Amino acid sequence: MYKRILVPVDGSTFAEQLLAPAAQVARATHSELAILRVVDNAEDHSAAARYAQELAAPHGAQAICLPTQLEGVAATIRDEARRVPGTLVAMCSHGRSGAMQALMGSVALEVLRALGEPAVVFRPTSEGPPALSKVGRVVLPLDGSQLSESIMPQAAALAKWLGGRIIVVSVIEPMVKLGADVPASDVQESGYVRARARELQERYGVEASWEVLHGQPKEAIPSFVRSLGDAMLAMCTHGHTGLRAVIAGSVTAHCLREAQVPVFVRVP
């Protein structure tokens, strides 16, 4: 699937936290690893190039230092990713302004939009766990919309590439129960996610299971992912009903922050 992992860095320790996990994934998948530093000023190029080389050397990675294009940092990252087919961009969502901003901030969102395909985003915290170096499961939240399901082929390919499996999840928000013990929506949702899990197995040849979660999506999904210990998320940026909040705007950032795992995300 992927032949190269491209990690943009900006000089901050936050942006560097994906390097070691990315290097381990690259070794496990026999992929190349490249570290990209984009600089705004020509006079900073030499220092930035040395910085990239120092980061790359311990991991046997390629160091790339490029000037910012007229279109901006996002376009520079996009074009470098496209230069080598089969490149997966993996970046931290918290970096130093001028080179990389938070997820759904201007630069990172522009990168996701410009790529037109998923990238991996991770939001490190000083007190949180480091990014996973071994991913055994890819959690795929679906809400029944074509948009949320549009990432299924890529999520399946990602799980196979990582040597893991997929867990399809849907979330039932608090509601009035129609039956004595079980809400009618439980049956509907379980049938839906079971069918999608079966489809992933039969069509894409990836091991898949399913879960129906209860509660507010922005709380239920991060809690579930954290409980697994070896999982990452895969999602589009928005859907509708129920998971609209999870796959869009501020709650996407909330899931990214609270799940504390890498997110394989696509902006349609």
Phi, psi and omega in degrees: 000290179258141178252343182212142173251124181251119182247106175286138177231161185226010180098353180265152178292330178300312184294340182273354188288348176271352187298305183298312177299319179297322179295320179292319177296319179300317178295317182294328183258005180057043179252159174279154176238130178231138179250127185246126173243123179254129183242144181277325186247136182299326182291344180269358189296315183298313180295320180294322179296318178296319178300314180296320180294322178295323177288323186285324188306312182298340183254003183063032184263163174275135177258128181234130177232121184232147174285151179292130176291166176300329180285344178116179182297316183301317180294325178295315177296315180303312184292325177292323177295319181286338181298326179243106179303144181082028180264131174255121177276130178230118185220153175276150184269355179239111179217192183269136182300149182100341178226318180210131182244179184295156176305135185073003165280175191299311187290310183297319179295322177296322178298312181298318179293318183292323182296321183071014179209167185294151171227160177264129179235138179226135178250099180285152174229155183295329182258353184273175180286157175288167177297147181295138174261346177223116180256119180261338183220142175246116181271125184242099177284131178232150181234009180094350181275153176298326181295313180296327181280347185293341179270358182305312181300319181288323177295320178296315179296322178298313181299318179295318179299322180277351183075029182242197179226169183253142170242114177275128181232149170226156185240129174260117180282159181306134181204171178284131179282137180267339181248181183289320186238326189234132175295144179302329182293336177302315182295315180297313182293320180295322177295321181294308183290329176297318180295320180292322178296318178297320179298318179298319180293313186285322185275323188246356176067032178247142178293131185219144174227183184213158177212144170251122181259158179236142177125195175283128184307320184292344177257320186292318183291309177302319180298317180296315181297316179299324183293339183282323176085343181221031187243156170232168181259151172226126183199158167273174187275345174198157178217221176210168180035123175078294181264006180307316183292326183290318189266016182221151167042232190296330183281334171299314177297325178296314178297318179300318182288314188280327180289329178059037177224162175297146179239124175271102192234146179229138173258116182289000000 
